[in-house]
Each structure stands twice: as structure tokens, then as C-alpha cells.
Amino acid sequence: MIVSLLLMAAVVFIAYTGTSMFVHRFALYLRESGRRERPVVSQTCIVLGAYTDGFRPSLPLQGRLRAALHLYRHGVVQTLIVSGGQGEDETVSEARSMKRFLMMNGVPPYVIFEDRQSKDTWENLKNSQRLMEQLGFTTAVIVTSDYHLPRALAVARTLGMNVTGFAAYSTGEESRAARREVFAHIQYTLKGRQPLF
């Protein structure tokens, strides 16, 4: 009985350790893949939302916005689409918070377009695609956190969008989010919203 319990505990431990190792390595792979992406000159930049505390963007969202500012200031894009709805724990939509941040950093309001409805990556890109069609845009650079960029690009290409990507480098504090992204990546693949690679 004791031997059986010890064996079972050993199997569980090995399975848990193996899964943890896989998730850790896959998260690193996603992060490195995102950082390898290079943007090309495009009509617009799609900035994907993340948590915002009122009009104070979270650190990951600030990173994404600074990356978008870099593209805009260097003439890689002429306009910006900020995409993100209002979560249950947020008092304003992520898009409104992002637009305010960009305006406070010198971007004219008339070149910033908002999608305030999106709740996840699929909706971010579907709604941004619809907005691009309305504006007559055919090319875009997607900006998001490095670990999130591979999935965002895969979804965009599944939707038939003509996009490149530019990563906001994540910090060590985002390691939990990077690990969660591994499961989101698998889930989107199983749902047919993106190819595996």
C-alpha cells in the first residue's frame, strides 16, 4: 500500500515537473519568436489592449504603447488603432485609456481610431480588421507583448490580414502572463483560430 502510494506520488511529481518544464520552455520560445518579428512600413498600427487601472495603463500596456509610439515617430505607420474593451475590473475601456496615453505623448487624436468592444485576441483582430476596411487600410503592424505576438500574428493571418509585427519586450514580472499564453496558444489552435506554427 505504501509502495503504491509512493509510486503514484512519483508519477504525479514527474508529470507535474514535465508539464512545468514544457510550459516554461514554450513560453520562452513564444517570447523569442515575438522579438524576432520585424515591422514593415504600413498604413496603421494595431495596438492590442491589456489591463488598465482607470486611465493608468498597466506596465505591459505601457510597453505596448511605447512600442507603438516608436513606430509612429519613426514613420513606420501613419495612424494607430487601439483595441480593447472594458473588463469587469476596469472603469474605462482599454482603448480609451490607450488613446489618452498616446495623445499625452504627442499623437494627434485624429490619427487614433478606437475599438472599445473587444474582449480577447480574436475580437481585437476581427474588430480591427473591420475598422481597417471602413478606413480603406490594407496593411498594418500589430503591436503587443513579445510572448503574445506569435498568436496575434497567427490569428491575423487566419483572418486574411496583411500584417507584420513589432514586439513590446516583456519584463520578468510578466512571466506568469507568458505561461498563461502557452495555454491560450494551444486553445486557439484547437479551436481552429490559428495554425499550430
HUZI-V954995 format. One record per residue. N is the residue number from 1. SS is DSSP state (2 for helix, 1 for strand, 0 for the rest). PSI is psi in radians with two decimals (* if undefined). OMEGA is omega in whole degrees, 0 to 359 (NA if undefined). Layout:
n;ss;psi;omega
N;SS;PSI;OMEGA
N;SS;PSI;OMEGA
//
This chain:
n;ss;psi;omega
1;0;-0.85;180
2;2;-0.68;179
3;2;-0.75;179
4;2;-0.77;179
5;2;-0.71;178
6;2;-0.72;178
7;2;-0.77;179
8;2;-0.74;179
9;2;-0.69;179
10;2;-0.73;179
11;2;-0.78;179
12;2;-0.76;180
13;2;-0.79;180
14;2;-0.74;180
15;2;-0.75;180
16;2;-0.79;180
17;2;-0.74;179
18;2;-0.74;179
19;2;-0.76;179
20;2;-0.72;179
21;2;-0.76;179
22;2;-0.85;181
23;2;-0.77;180
24;2;-0.82;182
25;2;-0.68;180
26;2;-0.68;178
27;2;-0.73;177
28;2;-0.73;179
29;2;-0.78;180
30;2;-0.75;180
31;2;-0.81;180
32;2;-0.67;178
33;2;-0.76;178
34;2;-0.71;182
35;2;-0.35;180
36;2;-0.26;182
37;0;2.48;180
38;0;2.23;180
39;0;2.70;171
40;0;2.77;181
41;0;2.22;185
42;0;2.95;182
43;0;-0.52;183
44;1;2.91;178
45;1;2.22;177
46;1;1.98;180
47;1;2.07;182
48;1;2.38;186
49;0;2.89;173
50;0;3.10;186
51;0;2.44;175
52;1;2.37;178
53;1;1.62;189
54;0;-2.27;178
55;0;0.30;179
56;1;1.76;182
57;1;2.52;174
58;0;2.90;180
59;2;-0.76;176
60;2;-0.69;180
61;2;-0.66;175
62;2;-0.69;178
63;2;-0.75;179
64;2;-0.72;181
65;2;-0.66;178
66;2;-0.64;177
67;2;-0.73;178
68;2;-0.70;177
69;2;-0.69;179
70;2;-0.81;180
71;2;-0.76;182
72;2;-0.81;183
73;2;-0.44;179
74;0;0.17;174
75;0;0.25;178
76;0;-0.58;176
77;0;2.70;180
78;0;-0.34;182
79;1;2.92;179
80;1;2.41;172
81;1;2.12;178
82;1;2.20;189
83;1;2.05;177
84;0;2.24;179
85;0;-2.90;181
86;0;2.02;179
87;0;2.93;181
88;0;-0.49;181
89;0;0.31;180
90;0;2.54;181
91;0;-0.27;175
92;0;2.82;177
93;0;2.63;177
94;2;-0.63;180
95;2;-0.75;179
96;2;-0.75;179
97;2;-0.73;180
98;2;-0.76;180
99;2;-0.74;180
100;2;-0.77;179
101;2;-0.81;181
102;2;-0.74;179
103;2;-0.70;179
104;2;-0.29;178
105;0;0.41;169
106;0;0.10;179
107;0;2.22;179
108;0;2.44;183
109;2;-0.47;185
110;2;-0.10;176
111;2;0.10;180
112;1;2.17;180
113;1;2.44;188
114;1;2.43;164
115;1;1.85;183
116;0;0.16;187
117;0;-0.39;191
118;0;2.45;180
119;0;-0.25;179
120;0;3.13;185
121;2;-0.71;180
122;2;-0.84;180
123;2;-0.68;176
124;2;-0.87;187
125;2;-0.63;177
126;2;-0.82;180
127;2;-0.63;177
128;2;-0.65;177
129;2;-0.76;179
130;2;-0.74;179
131;2;-0.72;177
132;2;-0.74;179
133;2;-0.73;179
134;2;-0.61;182
135;2;-0.12;181
136;0;0.37;179
137;0;2.49;179
138;0;-0.20;181
139;0;2.57;181
140;1;2.72;169
141;1;2.21;177
142;1;2.26;177
143;1;2.20;175
144;1;-3.11;180
145;1;2.59;185
146;2;-0.79;182
147;2;-0.38;181
148;2;-0.39;187
149;2;-0.73;179
150;2;-0.73;179
151;2;-0.73;180
152;2;-0.77;179
153;2;-0.69;179
154;2;-0.73;178
155;2;-0.80;181
156;2;-0.73;180
157;2;-0.57;174
158;2;-0.63;179
159;0;-0.08;179
160;0;0.36;181
161;0;2.55;178
162;0;1.64;188
163;1;2.75;164
164;1;-3.13;184
165;1;2.77;176
166;1;2.14;187
167;1;2.40;165
168;1;2.12;183
169;0;2.26;180
170;0;2.82;179
171;0;3.00;177
172;2;-0.49;180
173;2;-0.29;181
174;2;0.23;184
175;2;-0.63;178
176;2;-0.74;178
177;2;-0.67;179
178;2;-0.68;178
179;2;-0.67;177
180;2;-0.59;181
181;2;-0.53;178
182;2;-0.80;181
183;2;-0.62;176
184;2;-0.68;179
185;2;-0.81;180
186;2;-0.77;181
187;2;-0.78;180
188;2;-0.62;178
189;2;-0.78;181
190;2;-0.53;179
191;0;-0.08;181
192;0;0.29;180
193;0;-0.10;177
194;0;2.68;172
195;0;2.85;181
196;0;-0.76;178
197;0;*;NA
//
